[in-house]
Amino acid sequence: MMGWIRRFFAKPQAAPDAPPKPLVEPELPAAGNPPANEPDPFAAFLPFQIRPLESADVSKLISVFRDAIQVGTADQYNQAQRDAWSQAQSHDSLISLLSEGETVVAEWDQELVGFAQRVQDCINMIYVHPDSARVGIATLLYQHLEDGARVDGVSRLTAYVSLTAHDFFQFMGFNSEGEEQADRGGVSLTRHLMRKSLVTN
């Protein structure tokens, strides 16, 4: 269905290739997905579902987490950095981490392809599998968390954002307060501390 829609509406010229991009985590850099300033025109036709995390999801999330880092951040981080980052969470530690705050997952054609978490005023994670990049999933996940933060009366959001995800978060209204270094098993990873006000002046 999706392939037929894309062929039907496709322009004659091929679009330039771009690497998959976004992500986030409390003490890890946020990674990412598609650059938000280049939305996929077919996203509205695609069978996305954003829903709360269920216990059965976690076994699939660990592969989304690792593949998103290994593939999606390859332009900004070397292999040693990606290995240290992607191995920072085990199945059990991810279960423990995701038990906090609000966690939502994205399903596409009944496949779990992404997840995101907010703990109070911090966007802890946004991870999307690289095979599902550039179709707006990271944006949908983020918007769900921001809506929840507004309902909870949060006035400002904070995120520790990878170099890969910087432009995505900037497009979503975040401002960088500078770069900093996160340590993962003795390996240093550069990230941005970014914040967004939810208060309308």
Backbone as numpy.savetxt, mean C-alpha at the origin, in Angstrom:
# Nx Ny Nz CAx CAy CAz Cx Cy Cz
-13.30 -11.22 -18.56 -14.13 -10.02 -18.56 -13.26 -8.76 -18.56
-12.30 -8.70 -17.64 -11.44 -7.53 -17.53 -10.64 -7.33 -18.81
-10.07 -8.43 -19.36 -9.27 -8.31 -20.56 -10.10 -7.81 -21.74
-11.34 -8.27 -21.85 -12.21 -7.83 -22.93 -12.51 -6.34 -22.81
-12.77 -5.87 -21.59 -13.05 -4.45 -21.38 -11.85 -3.62 -21.79
-10.67 -4.05 -21.38 -9.46 -3.29 -21.70 -9.25 -3.23 -23.21
-9.43 -4.37 -23.92 -9.23 -4.38 -25.37 -10.27 -3.51 -26.07
-11.48 -3.52 -25.57 -12.57 -2.78 -26.19 -12.33 -1.28 -26.13
-11.81 -0.80 -24.98 -11.61 0.63 -24.79 -10.19 1.08 -25.09
-9.30 0.16 -25.38 -7.88 0.52 -25.53 -7.67 1.48 -26.68
-6.72 2.41 -26.50 -6.32 3.31 -27.57 -5.35 2.59 -28.49
-5.21 3.06 -29.74 -4.30 2.38 -30.67 -2.86 2.35 -30.20
-2.38 3.46 -29.60 -0.99 3.48 -29.17 -0.84 2.79 -27.83
0.28 2.13 -27.63 0.54 1.42 -26.37 0.96 2.43 -25.32
0.48 2.20 -24.12 0.88 3.08 -23.01 2.28 2.73 -22.58
3.07 3.71 -22.15 4.44 3.41 -21.71 4.42 2.55 -20.46
5.39 1.65 -20.38 5.49 0.78 -19.20 5.95 1.59 -18.01
5.47 1.21 -16.84 5.93 1.85 -15.60 6.00 0.78 -14.54
6.99 0.84 -13.66 7.12 -0.20 -12.64 5.99 -0.13 -11.63
5.60 -1.28 -11.08 4.59 -1.25 -10.04 5.09 -0.46 -8.84
4.16 0.25 -8.16 4.62 1.03 -7.03 3.78 0.94 -5.78
3.19 1.65 -4.46 3.03 1.84 -3.02 3.43 0.91 -1.92
3.47 1.08 -0.37 3.44 0.30 0.89 3.74 1.11 2.18
3.34 0.56 3.39 3.62 1.26 4.64 3.72 0.30 5.82
4.44 0.68 6.85 4.42 -0.10 8.07 5.00 0.71 9.20
4.64 0.39 10.44 5.01 1.23 11.56 6.48 1.61 11.56
7.36 0.63 11.52 8.78 0.95 11.56 9.47 0.52 10.28
8.70 0.14 9.30 9.24 -0.14 7.98 8.79 0.98 7.07
9.50 1.18 5.94 9.03 2.19 5.02 7.70 1.78 4.43
6.86 2.73 4.16 5.64 2.41 3.44 6.03 2.05 2.03
5.42 1.06 1.50 5.71 0.72 0.12 4.60 1.22 -0.73
4.29 0.62 -1.86 3.24 1.19 -2.61 2.86 0.46 -3.84
2.03 1.11 -4.60 1.39 0.55 -5.76 1.46 1.49 -6.92
0.31 1.72 -7.60 0.36 2.57 -8.77 0.52 4.02 -8.40
1.23 4.81 -9.18 1.26 6.23 -8.91 -0.16 6.76 -8.99
-0.60 7.46 -7.94 -2.01 7.87 -7.88 -2.35 8.91 -8.94
-1.35 9.58 -9.50 -1.67 10.58 -10.51 -1.85 9.97 -11.88
-1.81 8.66 -11.99 -2.08 7.98 -13.25 -3.12 6.89 -13.02
-4.37 7.27 -12.71 -5.39 6.27 -12.42 -5.71 5.42 -13.64
-6.00 4.16 -13.40 -6.39 3.26 -14.47 -7.82 3.59 -14.88
-8.09 3.91 -16.18 -9.44 4.30 -16.59 -10.44 3.17 -16.51
-9.97 1.94 -16.32 -10.87 0.79 -16.29 -11.18 0.33 -14.87
-10.64 1.03 -13.87 -10.81 0.57 -12.49 -12.27 0.44 -12.10
-13.12 1.34 -12.62 -14.54 1.30 -12.24 -15.23 0.03 -12.72
-14.65 -0.62 -13.74 -15.26 -1.83 -14.29 -14.82 -3.10 -13.57
-13.81 -2.98 -12.71 -13.19 -4.17 -12.15 -13.86 -4.59 -10.84
-13.90 -5.90 -10.59 -14.64 -6.43 -9.42 -13.85 -6.36 -8.12
-13.59 -5.14 -7.63 -12.89 -4.97 -6.36 -13.85 -5.12 -5.20
-13.33 -5.61 -4.08 -14.08 -5.59 -2.83 -13.12 -5.23 -1.71
-13.45 -4.22 -0.93 -12.69 -3.86 0.26 -13.51 -4.32 1.45
-12.92 -5.12 2.33 -13.66 -5.67 3.47 -12.73 -5.80 4.66
-13.30 -5.99 5.87 -12.46 -6.18 7.05 -11.64 -7.47 6.97
-10.52 -7.47 7.66 -9.66 -8.65 7.73 -10.38 -9.80 8.43
-10.20 -11.00 7.89 -10.69 -12.23 8.52 -9.50 -13.10 8.87
-9.65 -13.96 9.86 -8.53 -14.78 10.33 -7.94 -15.64 9.22
-8.79 -16.10 8.31 -8.31 -16.97 7.24 -7.45 -16.24 6.21
-7.45 -14.91 6.25 -6.72 -14.13 5.25 -5.21 -14.10 5.48
-4.78 -14.29 6.73 -3.40 -13.98 7.08 -2.38 -14.82 6.31
-2.70 -16.09 6.05 -1.75 -16.93 5.32 -1.49 -16.40 3.92
-2.46 -15.72 3.34 -2.27 -15.13 2.01 -1.58 -13.78 2.09
-1.80 -13.08 3.20 -1.23 -11.75 3.32 0.29 -11.76 3.38
0.87 -12.80 3.95 2.33 -12.82 4.08 2.98 -12.84 2.70
2.37 -13.53 1.73 2.94 -13.55 0.38 2.72 -12.21 -0.33
1.57 -11.58 -0.09 1.34 -10.24 -0.65 2.38 -9.28 -0.09
2.60 -9.33 1.21 3.59 -8.49 1.89 4.97 -8.67 1.26
5.42 -9.90 1.11 6.79 -10.14 0.63 6.94 -9.84 -0.86
5.96 -10.24 -1.67 6.06 -9.98 -3.10 5.99 -8.49 -3.41
5.14 -7.77 -2.67 5.03 -6.32 -2.88 6.38 -5.64 -2.62
7.09 -6.09 -1.60 8.39 -5.50 -1.29 9.44 -5.92 -2.31
9.53 -7.22 -2.57 10.59 -7.72 -3.44 10.49 -7.19 -4.87
9.26 -7.08 -5.37 9.07 -6.63 -6.75 8.76 -5.14 -6.82
7.83 -4.68 -5.97 7.34 -3.33 -6.09 8.31 -2.24 -5.69
9.33 -2.57 -4.88 10.26 -1.53 -4.42 11.66 -1.71 -5.00
11.79 -2.56 -6.02 13.12 -2.90 -6.55 13.85 -1.70 -7.14
13.13 -0.70 -7.61 13.79 0.47 -8.19 14.46 1.36 -7.15
14.02 1.25 -5.88 14.50 2.16 -4.85 15.38 1.49 -3.80
15.26 0.17 -3.64 15.99 -0.53 -2.59 16.73 -1.72 -3.19
17.95 -1.95 -2.70 18.74 -3.06 -3.24 18.26 -4.39 -2.65
18.85 -5.49 -3.13 18.37 -6.81 -2.72 18.53 -7.04 -1.22
19.63 -6.63 -0.65 19.83 -6.81 0.79 18.77 -6.05 1.58
18.45 -4.84 1.15 17.42 -4.05 1.84 16.04 -4.70 1.70
15.73 -5.18 0.50 14.42 -5.81 0.29 14.31 -7.12 1.07
15.41 -7.85 1.15 15.38 -9.10 1.93 15.15 -8.81 3.41
15.86 -7.82 3.94 15.71 -7.48 5.35 14.29 -7.01 5.65
13.74 -6.20 4.77 12.39 -5.67 4.95 11.34 -6.78 4.84
11.43 -7.58 3.78 10.40 -8.59 3.54 10.43 -9.73 4.55
11.60 -9.95 5.18 11.70 -11.01 6.17 11.45 -10.51 7.59
11.11 -9.22 7.72 10.90 -8.65 9.05 9.63 -9.18 9.71
8.71 -9.71 8.91 7.48 -10.25 9.47 7.34 -11.73 9.12
7.05 -12.54 10.12 6.71 -13.94 9.92 5.19 -14.05 9.92
4.68 -15.24 9.66 3.24 -15.45 9.70 2.69 -15.07 11.07
3.34 -15.54 12.13 2.84 -15.28 13.48 2.95 -13.81 13.87
4.07 -13.17 13.51 4.22 -11.77 13.89 3.26 -10.89 13.11
2.95 -11.28 11.87 1.99 -10.51 11.09 0.59 -10.62 11.70
0.24 -11.82 12.17 -1.05 -11.99 12.85 -1.13 -11.06 14.05
-0.06 -11.02 14.84 -0.04 -10.17 16.03 -0.15 -8.70 15.65
0.59 -8.30 14.63 0.59 -6.90 14.21 -0.78 -6.47 13.68
-1.41 -7.34 12.90 -2.68 -6.98 12.28 -3.86 -7.06 13.25
-3.62 -7.57 14.45 -4.69 -7.63 15.44 -4.98 -6.26 16.04
-4.11 -5.30 15.79 -4.30 -3.95 16.31 -5.03 -3.08 15.30
-5.71 -2.07 15.81 -6.30 -1.05 14.95 -7.31 -1.60 13.96
-7.38 -0.95 12.80 -8.31 -1.31 11.74 -7.54 -1.84 10.55
-7.84 -3.07 10.14 -7.18 -3.67 8.98 -8.24 -4.06 7.96
-8.02 -3.67 6.71 -8.92 -4.04 5.63 -8.12 -4.73 4.53
-8.81 -5.58 3.77 -8.17 -6.30 2.67 -8.90 -5.98 1.37
-8.19 -6.16 0.28 -8.76 -5.97 -1.06 -8.82 -7.31 -1.77
-9.98 -7.62 -2.30 -10.17 -8.81 -3.13 -10.44 -8.37 -4.56
-9.85 -9.10 -5.49 -10.06 -8.82 -6.91 -10.34 -10.16 -7.58
-11.53 -10.32 -8.13 -11.92 -11.61 -8.70 -11.73 -12.73 -7.68
-12.11 -12.45 -6.43 -12.08 -13.41 -5.33 -10.67 -13.81 -4.90
-9.68 -13.05 -5.34 -8.30 -13.27 -4.90 -7.89 -12.12 -3.99
-7.23 -12.44 -2.88 -6.76 -11.41 -1.98 -5.49 -10.79 -2.55
-5.54 -9.50 -2.86 -4.43 -8.86 -3.57 -3.80 -7.69 -2.80
-4.36 -7.31 -1.65 -3.79 -6.21 -0.92 -4.40 -6.07 0.46
-3.72 -5.29 1.31 -4.25 -5.03 2.63 -3.67 -3.72 3.16
-4.36 -3.15 4.13 -3.92 -1.88 4.71 -4.36 -1.83 6.16
-3.61 -1.08 6.96 -3.90 -1.00 8.39 -3.72 0.42 8.91
-4.64 0.81 9.78 -4.52 2.07 10.53 -4.60 1.77 12.02
-3.67 2.30 12.78 -3.73 2.22 14.24 -3.81 3.65 14.75
-4.99 4.02 15.24 -5.26 5.39 15.70 -4.97 6.39 14.59
-3.93 7.22 14.74 -3.68 8.25 13.72 -2.55 7.88 12.77
-2.15 6.61 12.76 -1.01 6.18 11.93 -1.45 5.17 10.87
-1.14 5.47 9.61 -1.33 4.50 8.54 -0.13 3.57 8.60
-0.34 2.39 9.14 0.78 1.47 9.37 1.22 0.74 8.12
0.27 0.32 7.31 0.63 -0.49 6.15 -0.34 -0.24 5.01
0.19 -0.25 3.81 -0.60 -0.43 2.58 0.27 -1.27 1.66
-0.14 -2.49 1.42 0.60 -3.40 0.55 -0.34 -3.96 -0.52
0.09 -3.91 -1.76 -0.68 -4.48 -2.87 0.25 -5.36 -3.69
-0.24 -6.54 -4.05 0.58 -7.46 -4.84 0.95 -6.82 -6.17
2.20 -6.96 -6.62 2.63 -6.30 -7.86 1.83 -6.72 -9.09
1.27 -7.93 -9.10 0.45 -8.34 -10.25 -0.85 -7.57 -10.34
-1.22 -6.88 -9.25 -2.48 -6.12 -9.22 -2.24 -4.63 -9.09
-1.04 -4.20 -9.46 -0.69 -2.79 -9.34 -1.35 -1.97 -10.45
-1.45 -0.66 -10.19 -1.86 0.33 -11.18 -3.33 0.23 -11.59
-4.16 -0.31 -10.73 -5.60 -0.32 -11.03 -6.41 0.35 -9.92
-5.76 1.05 -9.01 -6.46 1.83 -8.01 -6.72 1.15 -6.69
-6.16 -0.05 -6.47 -6.43 -0.78 -5.23 -5.84 -0.06 -4.02
-4.61 0.43 -4.13 -4.00 1.14 -3.00 -4.81 2.38 -2.64
-5.32 3.07 -3.64 -6.14 4.25 -3.38 -7.41 3.89 -2.63
-8.08 2.81 -3.05 -9.29 2.38 -2.38 -9.01 1.98 -0.93
-7.93 1.26 -0.71 -7.57 0.86 0.65 -7.30 2.09 1.51
-6.52 3.03 0.97 -6.21 4.22 1.75 -7.47 5.02 2.06
-8.32 5.21 1.07 -9.51 6.02 1.29 -10.42 5.42 2.35
-10.48 4.08 2.39 -11.27 3.42 3.42 -10.72 3.76 4.81
-9.39 3.72 4.96 -8.79 4.02 6.26 -8.96 5.49 6.63
-8.82 6.38 5.66 -9.01 7.80 5.97 -10.45 8.07 6.41
-11.41 7.45 5.72 -12.82 7.61 6.11 -13.03 7.16 7.56
-12.42 6.02 7.91 -12.54 5.52 9.27 -11.91 6.47 10.28
-10.78 7.06 9.91 -10.11 8.01 10.80 -10.98 9.25 11.03
-11.62 9.72 9.99 -12.50 10.89 10.12 -13.68 10.57 11.03
-14.26 9.39 10.87 -15.37 8.98 11.72 -14.93 8.92 13.18
-13.68 8.50 13.40 -13.16 8.39 14.77 -12.71 9.73 15.33
-12.81 10.79 14.56 -12.42 12.11 15.05 -10.94 12.39 14.99
-10.18 11.63 14.20 -8.74 11.86 14.07 -8.52 13.13 13.26
-7.64 13.99 13.74 -7.41 15.28 13.08 -6.21 15.28 12.14
-5.31 14.31 12.30 -4.12 14.26 11.47 -3.64 12.83 11.34
-3.20 12.46 10.14 -2.67 11.12 9.89 -1.16 11.19 9.69
-0.48 10.17 10.19 0.97 10.04 10.05 1.28 8.74 9.34
2.32 8.72 8.52 2.76 7.49 7.86 4.28 7.54 7.69
4.91 6.39 7.88 6.33 6.23 7.59 6.41 5.57 6.22
6.87 6.33 5.24 6.62 6.01 3.84 7.91 5.69 3.10
7.90 4.60 2.36 9.07 4.22 1.59 9.32 5.22 0.46
10.52 5.17 -0.09 10.83 6.01 -1.25 9.89 5.67 -2.40
9.54 4.41 -2.52 8.66 3.96 -3.59 7.27 4.57 -3.47
6.77 4.69 -2.26 5.40 5.15 -2.04 5.29 6.65 -1.83
6.41 7.36 -1.82 6.37 8.79 -1.50 5.39 9.55 -2.39
5.46 9.35 -3.70 4.61 10.12 -4.62 3.14 9.78 -4.43
2.85 8.52 -4.14 1.46 8.12 -3.89 0.90 8.87 -2.69
1.63 8.89 -1.58 1.15 9.57 -0.39 1.09 11.08 -0.59
2.02 11.61 -1.34 1.97 13.04 -1.63 0.70 13.37 -2.41
0.35 12.53 -3.37 -0.87 12.74 -4.14 -2.11 12.63 -3.27
-2.04 11.78 -2.25 -3.17 11.62 -1.34 -3.25 12.75 -0.32
-2.36 13.72 -0.40 -2.44 14.90 0.45 -1.46 14.95 1.60
-0.52 14.01 1.65 0.48 14.00 2.72 1.66 14.90 2.34
2.29 15.45 3.36 3.51 16.24 3.18 4.66 15.59 3.93
5.81 15.54 3.28 6.99 14.95 3.92 7.58 15.91 4.93
7.97 15.37 6.08 8.68 16.15 7.09 10.16 15.77 7.10
10.60 15.10 6.05 12.01 14.76 5.92 12.25 13.26 5.89
13.45 12.90 5.46 13.85 11.51 5.40 14.43 11.06 6.73
14.33 9.76 6.99 14.95 9.16 8.16 15.34 7.73 7.81
16.09 7.09 8.68 16.57 5.74 8.44 15.87 4.76 9.38
15.38 3.67 8.81 14.81 2.58 9.61 15.78 1.41 9.57
15.99 0.79 10.71 16.91 -0.35 10.79 16.15 -1.65 10.76
16.54 -2.55 9.88 15.95 -3.88 9.81 17.06 -4.91 9.83
17.28 -5.52 11.00 18.32 -6.54 11.12 19.69 -6.03 10.77
19.98 -4.78 11.13 21.28 -4.20 10.83 21.37 -3.59 9.45
20.28 -3.63 8.69 20.25 -3.04 7.35 19.43 -1.75 7.41
19.97 -0.69 6.83 19.31 0.62 6.88 18.45 0.83 5.65
17.22 1.33 5.87 16.31 1.65 4.78 15.85 3.10 4.94
15.97 3.87 3.88 15.53 5.26 3.90 14.02 5.33 3.71
13.38 6.19 4.50 11.93 6.38 4.38 11.62 7.85 4.68
10.39 8.24 4.40 9.91 9.58 4.72 8.93 9.52 5.89
9.01 10.50 6.77 7.96 10.73 7.74 6.99 11.72 7.08
5.72 11.30 6.90 4.76 12.13 6.19 3.50 12.30 7.04
2.86 13.46 6.90 1.65 13.73 7.67 0.62 14.43 6.80
-0.63 14.24 7.18 -1.75 14.87 6.47 -2.77 15.37 7.49
-3.17 16.62 7.36 -4.22 17.15 8.23 -5.58 16.76 7.68
-6.46 16.33 8.56 -7.83 16.00 8.18 -8.80 17.10 8.58
-8.26 18.19 9.07 -9.08 19.31 9.53 -9.25 20.30 8.38
-10.47 20.63 8.05 -10.75 21.60 7.00 -10.77 23.00 7.58
-9.93 23.86 7.03 -9.86 25.24 7.54 -10.96 26.10 6.91
